[in-house]
Structures are given as structure tokens and as C-alpha cells.
Amino acid sequence: MQTSPDEWLARKGCIKATTGNSSGINLQLNSIEECLHSLYERTLREENYITAEYLKERYMQQSRPMPTLTELYQSVCEYKEELQGRTLSKATVRAFKDSYKSFVHFLQVRDRADCMPTEVDKTLLEDYRLFMLRDLGNKESSVGNRLRHLHQVIRKALQERYVREDPFELIDIETPTYERNALTADDLQKLLAYRPHRSTDNHCRLIFLLGCFTGLAFSDLKKLRMDDVYTFGDGRRYISLCRTKTQNRSIVPLLPVAEKILAIVSHGRREGLFFREFPSNSNFNRTIQEI
């Protein structure tokens, strides 16, 4: 909309009717005035807070749709990728993208894929923390890092005026250490004797027991191959492999229970992976908890 000072009627907030395009411009001005009045009342009613500057910000935001939380997270990821090799390392960018995938997975599981920045509150953040610890099996340090990455996204939402308050002020990002109940010898005996009805549950049970009797991590068992098992001259058998996390080679003597489990899962095969099908972390943890 354009007009000259001579055509503008300041007291009435419109332009002179004698101007050729006055009707269309005045209609637009009336529409803006009605929109501002409605926005003023709604903002005051919902937030009990209003200033001229804040009303202006709210009005300007109406012309650009608010992105979903995952869209905002994605935009921050893309910005991080632009900084790779300059101020950010490849590992840092990869960790941020992994955090993005973790949070998207959480929202999908909770059926909140279209979650908006304004919907993030203490309850959602604590639910996400518990999801990472319990369902994904993440360590406390990983949970803390992923919450910090999400906090960067919320700070972006604050900068863009999508939200007015930081929900992270209501929580501690550092995850407290939770006590994990260790299995007793009696618990292990019960688990050895237990036979689940579903083959998939029994598969998870055998993986868990093999980890107990070898000390190998979930990621090590996933890549365990038949040629990782060796036999000494005296007949004793052991596993020799590079650990996934440290890349250090470990030699693990095979106990009778572990030997029996390997014989079961190999199904008579002589080469390849012991576990050709391996559950995801979340499915594995959920199944073991149910057992």
C-alpha cells in the first residue's frame, strides 16, 4: 500500500476518498485494524500480558507460519552442517544429527510428530529423558548431550519469538544416576529355566544370557561371528574379538552355559554371524523387562 502525505487523514487513519485507489487501501487498513483488535483481546485473555511491541511481534508472526518442532530441529541441523570443517568437527555434526533422529523417533512413538515449539513443557522433556534411558538404553552422558542439543533448538525458537519461555529452566539437564538392580544368581537360574512361548522372546532371552555369561556388550554380540570362537590345544574354547566401543581386542573364556547358547543359536551352521537376526535396542529392552 502506497500513498502520499497529502492524501493521508491522520485522525481517521485512512486516505482521502477522492484518491483513485482509496477504497481498496482503506478496506485493507480496516482489515488490519480488526485483526489487531482481535489479536489484542486474545493475547490479553490467553497470556494476561500485552505491550505494543509484543502485539507487533505477534501480528508479524501471523504472516509466517510457525514450523513444527522437527522442522525447526532440521533447520538447526542444516545450519550445523554448514559449519562443518570450519567451526564444528564432523563428529560434532554427526552427534547432533543422531540427537535429531532420536527426538524424531520419540515424537513418532508418542504420536506427536506435529508437535509445535509452544507445546514443549517440563512433562514432555522428562518423558523424553525417560524414553532415552529406558526404551533406547542410552547412557546418562548421552541423554545429557541430546537434551543439550534439543535445548539449542528451543533457544532458536526463543530467538524467532515462537515461544516466550524456556522450558529447560524447569528441569536439570544433567541426568541423575539411577540405581540399576543387579541380577542375583537365583534370578539367572530362573531365567535359564524359563521358556517363553514366543520364539522372538526366547531369542532375546538367549542374547541377554550370553551377554551375562561372556561380559560382551549388546553391540559386540550383534557382530559376533563363528570364526571369533577359537579352541586352545587343551580343548578350552574362547572368544577373541575387537570390542565395538574401545576397538581393543578381548579374549573371553567360554563357560559351559555360553557354549550351550552358542550351539543353540548357530543352528548347525559353521560360518557367518551367530545372530543373523538381531533386535533393536528398544525392542530388546522392552522384551527383557517383560520377561
QUITANOR-V784911 format. One record per pair of residues at least 24 apart in sequence whose ideal C-beta (glycine too) atoms are under 7 Angstrom apart, sorted by the first residue. I is the first residue (numbers start at 0). GAP is how many residues later the second one is. If there is no record, write none. Layout:
BEGIN
i->I gap->GAP
i->I gap->GAP
END
This chain:
BEGIN
i->0 gap->24
i->0 gap->27
i->56 gap->104
i->60 gap->100
i->65 gap->50
i->65 gap->51
i->65 gap->96
i->67 gap->46
i->67 gap->47
i->67 gap->48
i->68 gap->46
i->68 gap->47
i->68 gap->48
i->68 gap->51
i->69 gap->34
i->69 gap->37
i->69 gap->43
i->71 gap->45
i->71 gap->81
i->71 gap->84
i->71 gap->85
i->72 gap->27
i->72 gap->30
i->72 gap->80
i->73 gap->26
i->75 gap->76
i->75 gap->77
i->75 gap->80
i->94 gap->50
i->95 gap->53
i->98 gap->47
i->98 gap->50
i->98 gap->51
i->101 gap->30
i->101 gap->34
i->101 gap->44
i->102 gap->25
i->102 gap->47
i->105 gap->25
i->116 gap->40
i->116 gap->45
i->116 gap->46
i->117 gap->44
i->117 gap->45
i->119 gap->34
i->119 gap->47
i->120 gap->46
i->121 gap->45
i->121 gap->48
i->121 gap->49
i->124 gap->42
i->124 gap->46
i->125 gap->45
i->128 gap->46
i->132 gap->45
i->133 gap->151
i->134 gap->147
i->134 gap->150
i->134 gap->151
i->135 gap->145
i->135 gap->146
i->136 gap->144
i->136 gap->148
i->139 gap->35
i->139 gap->37
i->142 gap->32
i->143 gap->29
i->143 gap->30
i->143 gap->31
i->146 gap->26
i->147 gap->25
i->187 gap->24
i->193 gap->97
i->195 gap->95
i->200 gap->86
i->200 gap->90
i->203 gap->75
i->203 gap->80
i->203 gap->83
i->203 gap->84
i->204 gap->86
i->205 gap->55
i->205 gap->58
i->205 gap->59
i->206 gap->68
i->207 gap->80
i->208 gap->52
i->209 gap->48
i->209 gap->51
i->212 gap->42
i->212 gap->44
i->212 gap->45
i->213 gap->25
i->213 gap->38
i->213 gap->44
i->214 gap->37
i->215 gap->36
i->216 gap->27
i->216 gap->28
i->217 gap->63
i->218 gap->25
i->219 gap->24
i->220 gap->54
i->221 gap->53
i->221 gap->56
i->223 gap->49
i->223 gap->50
i->223 gap->51
i->224 gap->47
i->224 gap->48
i->224 gap->49
i->225 gap->40
i->225 gap->43
i->225 gap->44
i->225 gap->45
i->225 gap->46
i->225 gap->48
i->226 gap->44
END
